[in-house]
Amino acid sequence: MRSITGFAPLSRMWDNVFKRSQVQVLEERLAKATATHEEDTADLSQRLDLLQRRVAFLFRRNEKLSEQLGFLNEVAIREAVGKLHGKEAAEQVHVHSLQGLCALLLPKNMPLRQREADLAARQSALVEALATPEAFTAFFGLFLGRLTEYHVGNRRALAHIRKARAAAAEVSLHLGKKATVNRGRVIEAALTQIRTLEAVVCQDSNQKEEKDAEGVVAVNDLEPEDIRVIPPAYWAGRFFSGLIKYLRAAKGGLIKLRAHLAEPDSLGIALLAAASAQLMCVNFELDGRGSLEVFPDGAVITVFEYKSSPSGFSKGKRQLAARLVMLMWAARESGAVPAGVPVTGRGHLYLPGYARIRPQELALEGGNMTISIASI
């Protein structure tokens, strides 16, 4: 018995050695599997990185192709519209001043000397209509309203907006009137509030998460949905600059204010856009020059808008409506259309051929404005 039981420690030792060898084998297998997994992971990471670069390349290439296709579509549309409505319908126009706007409203084939005289008269009448407390209040109220929409919940910014609004209300009491003792003081106080407001709203918007605002500075008009998401640092500066120039001119009285509004870099277009269409813009463009035709019993203003893809359908309609409202207002106020003569606006929106878009007429603003939509 003793000889048999004496082998028990040796048996246990053998079992332990056998177990340790199994563990060693398992560890080696695990290490090998881990190394293989790491190699596979590194390989997959490299492949994923390569795939992402290829997708980015294809995306950029697709963007370029879309731009080229859009350009070709617009060229084709302009050629087709030029044949239908004349070469002026295919001529793009940028309007940066009240003088440029009045030039659009002159009849065709007018003698040069008469053209210059009529242009000066219409610009003077339009400037007079805009150098008023009402026009200033309409613009400044719209501007502060847009800033308020963006800064909801920002107590500091909203407090300065309220101060600027109160200062502007004081200024409006002195516009269009003879010189007063307090006018200079009131306008200087308003200038201080506006400069402070500019620093506050632009600084606060810069502190937020940056957005891709490429091209925002160059846009011709900002729609409310754009302004709610685009930081004021990207768009408000040009309006602040115009306001400061406007108020400096207003300090010198009504004559200097009118002279300022007649200049190309004035707040004239912004005042007109706010008063007529509740639109925020310092300049705008027309894809087609269009025309103004005046008859004894009515006048017709025609403008054109071209979109390079069907996705521009909704925006094209909004832009046409806004342009027509601005031009119709300017035609009445400048005297381009005699008092009492009704004005009709006709907008033509052209898009590349697409089966679901058919020519149609849309009546807007009580029936005094129509927009025809056609595919080419």
C-alpha positions, 0 to 999 in steps of 0.5 A: 500500500505504501508503495502505491500511495507514495506515487501520489505527490508525483502524480499531482506534480505531473498533473500540474505540469500538464495543466501549465503546458495547456495554459502555455499553449492557450496563451500562445494561441491567444497571443497569436490571435491577438496579433492577427486581430491587430493586423486585421484591424490595422488593415481595415483601418487603412482600407477605411481611410482609403475609402473615405479619401475616395468618397471625398474625392468623388464628392468633390468631383460630383460637386464640380460636375454639378456646378458645370451642369448647372452652368450649362443649364443656365447658359441653355436657358438664357439662350432659349429665353433670349430667343423668346423674349429678346436679348435683354431678357438674358442679360444679368443685372446687379443693382447696387444703388438707387440710381441703378434701380431707377435706370432699370425703370427707364423706357427703351430707346430714350434719347440720351439727353432725356434719359439723363434728365429722367434718371436724375428726376426719378432718383431724386423722387425715390431718395425723397421717399426713402429719406423719411422717419418711416423708411428708417423705422421700417428698416431698423425695426426689421434689422433688430428683429432679425438680430433678436431672432438669432439671440433669443435667450441671450440676455446681454445681447437682447439688452443692447438691442433694446437700447439700440431700439430706444435710441433709434426711436429718438433719432426718428423724431429728428429725421426730415425736420429742420435743425434742432439743438438736440439732433446732433446729441441724439444721433451721436448717442444712437451711434454709440449704441449701434457700435456697442451693439455691433461689437456685442452681437458679433462677438457673441455669435463668434463664440458659438460653434462655427458654421460653414458660412462660405459665400454668406457674405456675398449673398444678395438677400438673406431670408429669415430662415437663413438669418436664424442659423447664420451668426450675425458676424457673417452678415450683419457688418454691412448693415451696421456699416450702412447705418453708421454712414446713414446716421452721420449724414443725418447729422448734417440735415435732410439735404446731406441725408438725401445726398448720401442716399444717392451714393452707390454705397448708401443704405438706399437699397436696404431701406427700399427692400425693407419698406417694400418687401420686408427683405434684408439686402444691400443689393440684389440681382436680376437674372434677366433685365426685364422691362417697364411698359407704361400704358394709359390704363396701366403699367407692366413690369417684367422680370426674369429668374433662371434656376439651374436645377428643379430644386430651385423651384420654391426659392425662385418663386420667392425671389421673383415675388420679392423683386417684383414687389421692390420694383413695383414700389420703386416705380410708383415712388420714383414717378416712373409710373404716373400717380393713379395708374395701376401697376402689374408685375409679371415674373418669368421663372425658367428651369431645366426640363423636368416632367413634373414642372409644367407652365403655370400662372400664380396670382400673388398679392391680390392679383396684381402680380403673376409668375409664370413657370416654364421648363426648358 
